[in-house]
């Protein structure tokens, strides 16, 4: 028990060091950086949604370097095939087939513009996210541990895209919205990126330490009232149930499933540890609720016609 107490203290210290290292390159975007790091320590995958030029790719690359993990970027295009990301078998000079690993075999995989590739390739990626393994020619190949997919999506372009179905979106723990920086932040970005100085990043954690902290997050005890709050919050998003408020019945077609309840609890545990607390409370659940619920709630036609956003619905629930 005492070793876990020391681990909790060390987690908070390392989390702060990790954020400071990332902030050498990424200016502002505090909430985005927090949610990406919480997703990693919760063994979850993240979807980053934002217009071009907001440093989504740079953020993922910086996090990988600060964590000391292997990193691959896959630029998704309409002609990308599953074998291009998973790998394929080739016939060697010894007349035997051998498996050549694709770019999916890395600790952190950046799936850039995931909605630009057809469903067949999306499905291959999402299977790997769920199973942490890929199958080629009847052989199963384990992916490295830890393994995270951080996908990006551009919300303004719809031509030539293949939107992710709700069932596949559900595999992402967080849907993180990357917004424009403030004037002061943009000024700092321009100053930093138009000079010759390049910040030097030092790895803060090893793969073994990350796996240890992921196990620590799972071992965090949760009070019954916090568990009940997380489950009630998820069930209140489902229209037609006695607990559903008017805004849900009027504006939602489908609500969040049980995976949302699980992620609310795990995310709250990681959030509590990051702030030096030994057990999460209701405020920790609320802190992670928006990025966990926003891609699991499907609005109906009335909500779209009246301009009622998912973020507004979730904020009213909270």
C-alpha positions as CSV (number, residue, x, y, z in Angstrom):
1,X,0.0,0.0,0.0
2,X,2.8,2.4,0.9
3,X,4.4,1.8,-2.5
4,X,1.1,2.8,-4.2
5,X,1.1,6.0,-2.1
6,X,4.6,6.8,-3.3
7,X,3.6,5.9,-6.9
8,X,0.6,8.4,-6.7
9,X,3.0,11.1,-5.5
10,X,5.5,10.3,-8.2
11,X,2.7,10.2,-10.9
12,X,1.7,13.8,-10.0
13,X,5.3,14.9,-10.1
14,X,6.0,13.2,-13.5
15,X,2.7,14.4,-15.0
16,X,3.8,18.0,-14.2
17,X,7.2,17.4,-15.7
18,X,5.7,15.9,-18.8
19,X,3.4,18.9,-19.3
20,X,6.3,21.3,-18.8
21,X,8.3,19.4,-21.4
22,X,5.4,19.5,-23.9
23,X,4.8,23.2,-23.3
24,X,8.4,23.9,-24.5
25,X,7.0,23.3,-28.0
26,X,3.2,23.6,-27.6
27,X,2.1,27.1,-26.5
28,X,-1.4,27.3,-24.9
29,X,-3.9,24.5,-25.6
30,X,-3.7,23.4,-21.9
31,X,-7.0,21.5,-21.9
32,X,-6.0,19.7,-25.2
33,X,-2.6,18.6,-23.8
34,X,-4.3,17.5,-20.5
35,X,-6.8,15.3,-22.3
36,X,-4.2,13.7,-24.6
37,X,-2.1,12.8,-21.6
38,X,-5.0,11.5,-19.5
39,X,-6.0,9.4,-22.5
40,X,-2.6,7.8,-22.6
41,X,-2.5,7.0,-18.9
42,X,-6.0,5.6,-19.1
43,X,-5.1,3.3,-22.0
44,X,-7.5,5.1,-24.3
45,X,-7.3,6.5,-27.8
46,X,-8.0,10.1,-28.8
47,X,-9.6,11.9,-31.7
48,X,-8.4,15.5,-32.2
49,X,-10.8,17.6,-34.3
50,X,-9.8,21.0,-35.5
51,X,-9.2,23.1,-38.6
52,X,-5.7,22.9,-40.3
53,X,-2.8,24.7,-38.8
54,X,-3.6,24.3,-35.1
55,X,-0.5,22.1,-34.4
56,X,-2.5,18.9,-33.9
57,X,0.3,16.8,-35.6
58,X,3.0,18.7,-33.8
59,X,1.3,18.1,-30.5
60,X,1.2,14.3,-31.0
61,X,4.8,14.3,-32.2
62,X,5.9,16.3,-29.2
63,X,4.0,14.0,-26.7
64,X,5.7,11.0,-28.3
65,X,9.2,12.6,-27.9
66,X,8.5,13.7,-24.3
67,X,7.4,10.1,-23.4
68,X,10.4,8.5,-25.1
69,X,8.2,6.2,-27.2
70,X,8.4,5.1,-30.8
71,X,6.2,7.2,-33.1
72,X,4.8,6.7,-36.6
73,X,2.6,9.1,-38.6
74,X,0.2,7.7,-41.2
75,X,-1.2,10.2,-43.7
76,X,-4.6,8.8,-44.6
77,X,-5.6,9.1,-48.3
78,X,-8.5,7.7,-50.3
79,X,-6.2,5.1,-52.0
80,X,-4.7,3.7,-48.7
81,X,-5.3,0.0,-48.2
82,X,-5.3,-2.0,-45.0
83,X,-2.0,-3.7,-45.9
84,X,-0.4,-0.2,-46.2
85,X,-0.9,0.3,-42.4
86,X,-0.8,-3.2,-41.0
87,X,2.0,-4.7,-43.2
88,X,2.0,-7.6,-45.6
89,X,3.7,-10.9,-46.3
90,X,6.4,-11.0,-48.9
91,X,8.3,-14.0,-50.5
92,X,11.9,-13.9,-49.4
93,X,15.0,-15.1,-51.3
94,X,14.8,-18.3,-49.2
95,X,11.4,-19.0,-50.8
96,X,9.6,-18.5,-47.5
97,X,7.0,-15.9,-46.7
98,X,7.9,-13.4,-44.0
99,X,5.8,-10.6,-42.5
100,X,6.9,-7.0,-43.0
101,X,5.5,-4.8,-40.3
102,X,3.6,-1.7,-41.3
103,X,3.6,1.7,-39.7
104,X,1.0,0.6,-37.2
105,X,3.8,-1.1,-35.2
106,X,4.8,1.8,-33.0
107,X,3.8,2.9,-29.4
108,X,2.1,6.1,-30.7
109,X,0.5,6.1,-34.1
110,X,-0.8,9.4,-35.5
111,X,-3.6,8.7,-37.9
112,X,-3.7,12.0,-39.8
113,X,-7.0,12.9,-41.3
114,X,-8.6,9.5,-40.5
115,X,-11.8,10.5,-42.3
116,X,-9.9,10.7,-45.7
117,X,-9.5,6.9,-46.0
118,X,-12.2,4.4,-47.0
119,X,-14.1,2.3,-44.4
120,X,-12.1,-0.8,-45.2
121,X,-8.8,0.8,-44.0
122,X,-10.6,2.6,-41.1
123,X,-11.9,-0.7,-39.9
124,X,-8.4,-2.3,-40.0
125,X,-7.1,0.5,-37.8
126,X,-10.0,0.4,-35.4
127,X,-9.6,-3.4,-35.0
128,X,-6.0,-2.9,-34.0
129,X,-7.1,-0.2,-31.5
130,X,-9.5,-2.7,-29.9
131,X,-7.5,-5.9,-30.0
132,X,-3.9,-4.4,-29.7
133,X,-3.0,-7.0,-32.4
134,X,-3.4,-7.4,-36.2
135,X,-4.0,-10.6,-38.3
136,X,-2.2,-11.2,-41.6
137,X,-2.3,-14.5,-43.6
138,X,-3.9,-16.2,-40.6
139,X,-1.1,-15.2,-38.2
140,X,-1.8,-12.8,-35.2
141,X,0.9,-10.2,-34.6
142,X,0.9,-8.3,-31.2
143,X,1.3,-4.6,-31.3
144,X,3.9,-2.9,-29.0
145,X,2.9,-2.1,-25.5
146,X,1.9,0.6,-24.7
147,X,-0.1,1.4,-27.9
148,X,-2.1,4.5,-28.6
149,X,-3.8,5.9,-31.7
150,X,-4.1,9.6,-31.8
151,X,-6.3,10.5,-34.8
152,X,-6.9,13.9,-36.4
153,X,-9.9,15.0,-38.3
154,X,-10.7,18.3,-40.2
155,X,-14.3,19.3,-39.5
156,X,-14.7,21.9,-42.3
157,X,-14.1,19.7,-45.4
158,X,-16.7,17.1,-46.3
159,X,-15.7,16.4,-50.0
160,X,-13.8,13.2,-50.5
161,X,-14.2,12.2,-46.9
162,X,-15.6,9.0,-45.2
163,X,-17.1,10.1,-41.8
164,X,-16.5,7.5,-39.1
165,X,-19.6,5.6,-38.1
166,X,-20.9,6.0,-34.5
167,X,-19.8,2.5,-33.6
168,X,-16.2,3.3,-34.6
169,X,-16.2,6.7,-33.0
170,X,-17.1,4.9,-29.7
171,X,-13.7,3.3,-29.7
172,X,-12.1,6.6,-29.0
173,X,-12.0,7.5,-25.3
174,X,-11.8,11.3,-26.0
175,X,-13.1,13.6,-28.8
176,X,-10.9,16.6,-28.2
177,X,-11.7,19.9,-30.0
178,X,-8.7,22.0,-30.9
179,X,-9.6,25.6,-31.1
180,X,-7.9,28.8,-32.3
181,X,-5.3,30.2,-29.9
182,X,-5.9,33.5,-28.1
183,X,-4.1,36.6,-29.4
184,X,-1.4,36.4,-26.8
185,X,-0.8,32.7,-27.4
186,X,-0.7,33.2,-31.2
187,X,1.8,36.1,-30.7
188,X,4.0,33.7,-28.6
189,X,3.7,30.9,-31.3
190,X,4.8,33.3,-34.1
191,X,7.8,34.5,-32.0
192,X,8.8,30.9,-31.2
193,X,8.4,29.5,-34.7
194,X,9.9,32.3,-36.8
195,X,13.3,32.2,-35.1
196,X,16.2,29.8,-35.5
197,X,16.0,28.4,-31.9
198,X,14.7,24.8,-31.6
199,X,13.7,23.7,-28.0
200,X,15.4,20.5,-27.0
201,X,13.0,17.9,-25.6
202,X,14.1,15.3,-23.1
203,X,12.2,12.0,-22.5
204,X,10.4,12.1,-19.1
205,X,9.0,8.6,-18.9
206,X,9.9,5.2,-20.3
207,X,7.5,2.6,-21.8
208,X,7.8,0.5,-18.6
209,X,7.0,3.5,-16.3
210,X,3.9,4.4,-18.5
211,X,2.7,0.8,-18.2
212,X,3.2,1.0,-14.4
213,X,1.2,4.2,-14.1
214,X,-1.6,2.7,-16.3
215,X,-1.9,-0.1,-13.8
216,X,-1.9,2.4,-10.9
217,X,-4.8,4.3,-12.5
218,X,-6.8,1.0,-12.6
219,X,-6.1,0.3,-9.0
220,X,-7.4,3.7,-7.7
221,X,-10.4,3.1,-5.4
222,X,-13.7,4.9,-6.3
223,X,-16.4,5.8,-3.8
224,X,-19.9,4.3,-4.6
225,X,-21.5,7.7,-5.0
226,X,-18.9,8.7,-7.7
227,X,-19.5,5.4,-9.5
228,X,-23.3,6.0,-9.4
229,X,-22.9,9.6,-10.6
230,X,-20.8,8.5,-13.7
231,X,-23.4,5.8,-14.6
232,X,-26.3,8.2,-14.1
233,X,-24.6,10.8,-16.2
234,X,-24.3,8.3,-19.1
235,X,-27.8,6.9,-18.7
236,X,-29.3,10.4,-18.7
237,X,-28.1,10.9,-22.3
238,X,-30.5,8.2,-23.5
239,X,-33.9,9.5,-24.7
240,X,-37.0,7.7,-23.6
241,X,-35.8,6.6,-20.2
242,X,-37.5,7.9,-17.0
243,X,-34.2,9.7,-16.0
244,X,-33.8,11.5,-19.3
245,X,-34.3,15.3,-19.0
246,X,-36.4,17.3,-21.5
247,X,-33.4,18.5,-23.6
248,X,-32.4,14.8,-24.2
249,X,-35.9,13.7,-25.2
250,X,-36.3,16.7,-27.4
251,X,-33.0,16.8,-29.2
252,X,-31.2,13.5,-29.0
253,X,-31.8,10.4,-31.2
254,X,-29.3,8.1,-29.5
255,X,-27.4,8.4,-26.2
256,X,-24.1,7.1,-24.9
257,X,-23.5,3.4,-24.3
258,X,-21.9,1.6,-21.3
259,X,-18.4,2.3,-22.7
260,X,-19.0,6.0,-21.8
261,X,-19.7,5.0,-18.1
262,X,-16.4,3.0,-18.1
263,X,-14.4,5.8,-19.6
264,X,-15.9,8.4,-17.2
265,X,-14.7,6.4,-14.2
266,X,-11.2,5.6,-15.7
267,X,-10.8,9.2,-16.9
268,X,-11.8,10.5,-13.4
269,X,-9.3,8.2,-11.8
270,X,-6.5,9.5,-14.0
271,X,-7.6,13.1,-13.5
272,X,-7.5,12.7,-9.7
273,X,-4.0,11.2,-9.8
274,X,-2.7,14.0,-12.1
275,X,-3.8,16.5,-9.4
276,X,-2.3,14.5,-6.5
277,X,-5.5,13.0,-5.1
278,X,-5.8,9.3,-4.1
279,X,-9.4,8.9,-5.2
280,X,-11.7,10.7,-7.7
281,X,-14.7,12.7,-6.7
282,X,-17.7,14.0,-8.8
283,X,-15.7,17.0,-9.9
284,X,-13.2,14.7,-11.6
285,X,-16.0,13.0,-13.5
286,X,-17.3,16.3,-14.7
287,X,-13.8,17.4,-15.8
288,X,-13.6,14.6,-18.3
289,X,-17.3,14.3,-19.2
290,X,-17.4,16.6,-22.2
291,X,-14.7,15.0,-24.5
292,X,-16.0,11.5,-23.4
293,X,-19.7,12.2,-24.2
294,X,-19.7,14.6,-27.2
295,X,-19.0,11.9,-29.8
296,X,-21.4,9.4,-28.2
297,X,-24.5,11.5,-28.4
298,X,-26.3,11.6,-31.7
299,X,-28.6,14.6,-32.2
300,X,-31.9,14.4,-34.0
301,X,-33.2,16.6,-36.9
302,X,-34.9,19.0,-34.4
303,X,-31.6,19.7,-32.7
304,X,-29.8,20.3,-36.0
305,X,-32.6,22.6,-37.2
306,X,-32.5,24.6,-33.9
307,X,-28.7,24.8,-33.8
308,X,-28.6,22.9,-30.5
309,X,-25.0,21.6,-30.2
310,X,-23.8,18.4,-28.5
311,X,-21.5,20.5,-26.2
312,X,-24.6,22.6,-25.1
313,X,-26.5,19.4,-24.3
314,X,-23.7,17.9,-22.3
315,X,-23.1,21.2,-20.4
316,X,-26.8,21.3,-19.5
317,X,-26.6,17.7,-18.2
318,X,-23.6,18.7,-16.0
